[in-house]
Amino acid sequence: MPSSPADTIKYLSDYNINCTVIIVGVAESLGDLVRNHESLRRLLTCIPLQRMRDDEFSELIESRLDRASLEIEGPAKLKILRLSRGLPFYVHTIAKLGCLAAARSASRRIGVAQVNAAIEQVIDELRQTFCDGVTNMLAGSRGSIFPEVVLASALADADDDGYFSAESVAAPLSRMLRRQMNQQASSAIWPTLPLTSVGACWSGADSPEATASAFVTH
């Protein structure tokens, strides 16, 4: 009998068994999912899943809060959606911790204060994960201002999915370095993909002066 999922799929194919095997995983490409089993590519069809839309997340949050007889203020919900960038983990985690923060204050209404408290807790719980990601990027950096580029990336204008270009990094980077940085310079410093997905969590007010913790999701 096959001893691994890859062997099972090959077995089913070799013996022409009429069945469907669904493999669910999180990766940028099919190649990442079947690494070390390249021969499986001819047997599989890749079905990429897009990030969830804000209206889907909004409906999810409201339906769960209704079950718990809780409410959420518009700005608080908007902040959760903006920071989550279509990624379910952050919506679930921030919303859950926001509910717990409201419960601790004997309130049935979740406001921006409760969401801020939830964000602080998420950052604290995942601090090592964030730090490991940034450390790995800095380890292969080329140039002494790469830490500033990472922070500028967290402050850069992004699209609805959280993706940004080197051009959008140039403006915040120029402000931090107090000298003009163009798109070519930013691209040269970013030894990664043309588009990188980054989320930013601020402690307190949403302003460039606030301390930002950037987490990479690419």
Disulfide bonds with the S-S distance in Angstrom:
none
